[in-house]
C-alpha cells in the first residue's frame, strides 16, 4: 500500500462518493462508456478465437487505463488540491451505487404495482437475464441478486483498490470489471477470447467481494442469518466472488437466492442460497438497496482507514530503515 497523502485520498474519495450520491452517473460523456468504446475498437483489431489474443486485449485495455491514471496521479501528487480533485473525479467515475439503487427501485415499484411489462422493459438495464422468461417473483430475485453482486463490483471493489493503489487502483479495477462485462461471458465468440478478462476480474474482485460479504453481515438486519448462509452456501455458487456476496445478502435479508436462470437462451441451474428462507418478494428490493447503501458507506470508511493505516506503516518502516 503506498504511503501517499492519506488526507488527500480521504477528501477526494469522500467527495467523489458524495458526487455519486447526489448526481449518480453522468448521462452523457461517461468515462466508462468512453473506455468501452476504446476497448471495442481494440477488440476489432485483435479478435481471434484464441486465449492469447484475448490476454493481449485485456493487457492493452486495462493496462493502458491504469497506466494513464498513474501518469495523471504522478502529475498531481505534489499539489494537494489537484490530487483531491483527481481522486474525486476518478471515484465518481468508477462508482455506480446510486444508479444501481435507482434502477433496482424502478423495477421494484413496477413489480409492486403489478406492471410486469415495465419491469421486463427495465430489467436489462440492471442485469443480463432474459426478462421474457421471468415472472414477477423471478424478476424480484434477479434484482436482489444484481444489487448484491453489483454492490461489490460497482462500489466496494473499486474503493478497496483505491485504498491500495490510489487513482490507478480505482481506474484499473473499473477497467477490468468493464472488460469482464463486455467479453468475459461464455458465448461462442468470447469463450476463449474473453477468458483472460474473466479470470483477471476474478482476481481483482476477490478482496472486494469478501469485504462486501463481511460488511453485509455487519450491516444486515439478520447478522446471524447472514453469517450462517455465507459460511454454508458461498462456496456452492459457480462464481468465486458473487457467491460470498449473494449468500451474505440472502442470509441478511432472510430470502432465497439462486436457482434456475436464463441468459439469452442459455439456461443455468445454480444452487439455492439460503434454502431455508422464504422466496424473494418485490418489497425485498427496497431492503436490498438499503443494505447496499449501508455496506457502501462502511466500505468508504474502511478504505479511508486502510489508506491512513498504510501511510502510518509506510512512514514507520521508512524511519526504521533510516535509523538502522
N, C-alpha and C positions, 0 to 999 in steps of 0.2 A: 504494500500500500504506500503510495507516495506521501511524502511529508510536506505537501503543498499547503497553502494557506487554508486552514480549516474554516475560518470565519468567512472567507470569500465563497467557499463551496456552500456553507450553510445558508448564507444570504441568497446566493444565486439559485440553489436548489429550492429553497422556500419560495422565492419569488416566481420561479418557473412553475412550481406546484400550484401556487395561487392563480397564476395566469390560466392554467388548465382548469381549475375550479370555476373561474369566472367566465372565461372565454371559450373553453373547450378547444377542439381542433379548429384551425383556420379553415374556412370553407373553400378558399381559393389559394393556390400557391403553397400548398403544404409541402414542407421539405421532404417528408417521407414519400409523398406521391412523386416528387421530382426524382428521388433516388430510385423509385420503382421504374420510372421511365428509362433512366440511365441503365438500370440492370437489364431491362428488356432489350435495349439496344446492344448491350454486351452479349446477351444470350443469343441474339440474332446472328452475331458473328461467330460465336464459339460453339453453338449447339451441335453436339454429336451424341448418339446414343451410347455414351461411354462415361464411366466414372471419372476418368482423368480430366476430360473436358469440363465436367461439372465441378470438379475440385478447383480448376483454374478459374472458372466463373465465380465461385464463392470467394476465392482469394482476391481476385481483381476488384470485385464489388465491395465486399465487406472490408477488406484490407485498405482499399482506396478511401473509403468513407472514414475509417478510423485514422488513417494517416493524415487526411486533410484536417480532421478535427484536432489532431495533435499539433499540426503546424499553427493553427489558429490559437490553441491554448498556449503554445510557446510564445507567440507574439504578444499575448496579453498578460502573461504571468507576473510581470513586474508593475502592472497597472491595475490596482485593485478594482476600480470602478469598471474598467473594461473586462476584467476577469469575471466579475459578478454578472455583468450584462451577458457575456458569452455563455456562462453556466446557466443563467436563467433562460436564455433563448433555446439552448440545447435541451434543457429539461422540459420546457413547454413543448418543443417539437416532438420529443420522443414519448411523452406521457399521453395516454389516451383514456384515463379513468373516467373523466366526465362524459365524454362521448359514449363510452361503453354503458354507463349508467342511463343516459338519456335514451339510447336505442333499446335497452332492455326494458325500461319503464314504458316506452311507447308500445311495445309488444304486449307487456303485461296489462296495460289499460285496454288494449283491443281485446285481449282474451277475457278480461273481466266483463267487458261489455257484450261478449258473445260474438264479436265481429271477427270470425276466423279468416275471412278474406283479407282484411287489413293486416292481421297478424302474419299470414303467409306471405304477403307482399313485403313486409318489413324484415322478416327473419333472415333472408340472405344478406342483409346489411350487417348482421351480427355473427353469423356462422355459416358453414358450408353445407348444412343439411338440406335435403330435398323437402321443401315445405309442403308440397302437394301430397306427400305420403304420410303426413303427420296430422293427428287430431289435436285438440286443444291441450290435453294433458301432456302429450308428447312434445308439443312446442314449448310448453312451460318448462319441461325438463331440459330441453335443449338450451333454453335461455339461461337457466340457472347454471348448467354446466359451462356455458360460454362465459358467463360472468366470473365463475370461479377460475377457469383457466386463464382468461384474459386479465384478471387481477394480477396474476404473476407475469404474464407476457407484456402487458401494456403499462404496468406501473412498478411493481416490486422488483422485477428482474433488472429493469433499467436503473432504478435507484441503487441497487446493490453494486452494479458495475460502475455507476457514477461515484459511489463511495470508494471503490477500489482504484479506479483509474481516471477520475475526473471526466471532463468533456469527451475525450476519446472513448472512455468506457461507455458513456451514455449513447454516443452515436454508433459505436461499434456493435453494441447489443441490439439496438433497433435495426441496424442494417442486417445483421444475421437473422433476426426474427422475421423481418420482411422478406428476405430471400427464402426462408423456410415456407412462408405462406404462399410465395409465388411458385416455387419449383420443388418444394420438399414433399409433396404428396405422391402417392403411389399410383399415378396414372401411367399409361403406356409410354407417354412422351418423357416423363420425368423419373421413372423408376430408377434408372442409372444416372442420368444427368443430375438429378436433384439429391442424390444420395449424400454428397458431401455437405450440402446446405442443411439437410435434415439432421445429420449427425452433429454438425457444428452447433446447431440450435439446441440439441440435447445437452451438449457440454456447457454452453454458456447459460442455458436456462436452469441448470441443476441447482445452483445456490439460491436463486430467487424463488424457485418452486418450494424448496424446503423452508425458506423463511416465510413464504406466504402461508404454507400449511401450519407452521408454528404460530403465526400471528392470528390465523383463523381460529385455532384452538383457544388462544388467549382472549380474543375479542368476541368470540361467538356466544350466542345465548345459552348453549349447552356445551360447556367445556369438556365434561366427562365423555359425553357422546362423541364429540369431535375427536378427542384423543383416542377413544376406543376404535372408532371406524377407521381413522387414519392409520393406526398401528396394524389393524387386521386386514384392511382392504386395499391400501395404497399400492402394494406390490402386485395386485391382481390386474391392474389396468395395463393395457399394452404400451402406454406412453410412460416413460420413466419420470416425467415431470408433471404431466396432467394428473397422474394417479394420486400422488400425495395431496395435491390441491383440491381435487374434486372429492376425494374421500373425506378430507377435513371439513369442507363445506357441507357435505351430506350429513356428517355427524353433528356439526354445529347447528344446522337448520332442522334436523330431525326428519330428513326426507331421503327417498331412494333415488340414486342416480345410476347411470349406466344402463345396460340392456341393449336392445336392438336399435341400430342406427342406419340411416340411408343417406349416402352421399352420391348424388348424380348417377343413380342407377346401380351403385355398389352398396351392398348390404353388409353390415358388420354386426356380430353378436358379441357384445362386451360383457364382462362380469358385472353383476349388480353391486353397487357400493352402498352400504347401509341397508342391507336386505330386510332388517327388522323394522325399518322406518316406514312411514306412510308414503304414498305417491306424491309427486310434486303437484301443487295447485298454483293457479295464476297468482294468488296473493303472495306466494313464496318468492316471486321475482323481486318484489319490493324489499323483502327481508334479505335476499341475497345481495341486492345493490347496497343496502345499508351496511351489511357486513363487509362488503368490498371496500366501501369508503373508510370504515374504521381500520381495516387492515392497511389501507394506503397511507393513512395518517401515521400509523405506528411505523410503517416502513420508512417514511420520511425521517422520523425521529431516529430510527435505528441507523439509517445511512449517515445522517449528520453526526451522530455519536461515534460511529465506526471511523469516520474520516478524522474526527478530533482525536480519537484514541490512537489512530495510526500516526498522526502528526506528533503526538507526545512520545510514542515509542521511537519514531524516527529520530527525534531530537535527542532522546536519551542514549540511543545507540551511537549517534554521532559524537556526543560528548564523551561517552565511554571510550570510543576509538581514539579520539583526540587526546584524552588523558593518558591512555596507555602508551 
